[in-house]
């Protein structure tokens, strides 16, 4: 299917459990648009530090994108590690 000469791809959601094999690299694509933001449980999956940072954004669209991106990251890591997204410790550095 094309639209204005560009092909459209339909991306499937990730499987419930993923495994990274030796020498493999997985690349993920996620939509951070308004219709995907602020789903149920997203804020609850974040650490207290991430919640504080989210509350610091002036514009709601920026806050929503941050919450959504961190939630997606935690969901994917949880699938790789077999852990609840909220139970994963993520360190941020320079």
C-alpha positions in Angstrom: 0.0 0.0 0.0 1.4 3.4 -0.8 0.5 7.0 0.1 2.1 9.8 -1.7 4.8 7.4 -3.0 5.7 6.2 0.4 5.1 2.6 1.5 3.2 2.1 4.7 4.3 -0.7 7.0 2.2 -2.4 9.6 4.2 -3.2 12.7 3.1 -5.9 15.1 3.3 -5.6 18.8 6.3 -7.4 20.5 5.9 -11.0 21.7 5.3 -11.6 25.4 8.8 -12.9 25.8 11.8 -12.0 23.7 15.4 -13.4 23.8 18.5 -11.7 22.6 20.8 -14.2 21.0 24.6 -14.0 20.9 25.7 -11.5 18.3 22.2 -10.1 17.8 20.9 -6.6 17.9 17.2 -5.8 18.2 15.9 -2.5 16.9 12.5 -1.4 18.2 10.2 1.3 16.8 7.5 2.9 18.9 4.8 5.5 18.2 5.0 8.5 20.6 2.0 10.4 19.2 -0.9 11.8 21.1 -3.3 8.9 20.4 -0.9 6.5 22.1 -0.1 8.6 25.1 -1.2 8.1 28.7 -2.5 4.6 28.6 -3.5 2.7 31.7 -0.6 1.9 34.0 2.1 3.9 32.3 2.8 6.2 35.2 2.6 3.4 37.7 5.4 1.5 35.9 7.8 4.4 36.3 10.3 4.8 39.1 9.8 7.7 41.6 12.7 9.6 40.0 11.0 9.2 36.5 7.7 10.4 38.0 9.4 13.5 39.5 11.0 14.3 36.1 7.7 13.8 34.3 6.0 16.3 36.7 8.8 18.8 35.8 7.8 19.2 32.2 6.0 22.5 31.4 4.0 21.3 28.4 1.7 18.3 28.7 2.8 17.0 25.2 6.4 16.8 26.4 5.4 15.1 29.7 3.2 12.6 27.8 6.0 11.7 25.4 8.4 11.2 28.2 6.0 9.0 30.2 5.2 7.0 27.1 8.8 6.5 26.1 9.9 5.4 29.5 6.9 3.1 29.9 7.7 1.5 26.5 11.3 1.1 27.5 10.4 -0.6 30.7 7.8 -2.9 29.0 10.5 -4.0 26.5 13.1 -4.6 29.1 10.6 -6.5 31.2 10.0 -8.8 28.3 13.7 -9.5 27.8 14.4 -9.9 31.5 11.1 -11.7 32.5 10.4 -9.1 35.1 7.7 -6.6 35.9 8.4 -3.2 34.2 8.1 -1.4 37.6 10.7 -3.7 39.2 13.5 -2.8 36.8 16.2 -0.3 38.0 17.4 2.1 35.2 20.4 4.3 35.9 20.8 7.6 34.0 24.2 9.2 33.6 25.9 11.8 31.5 
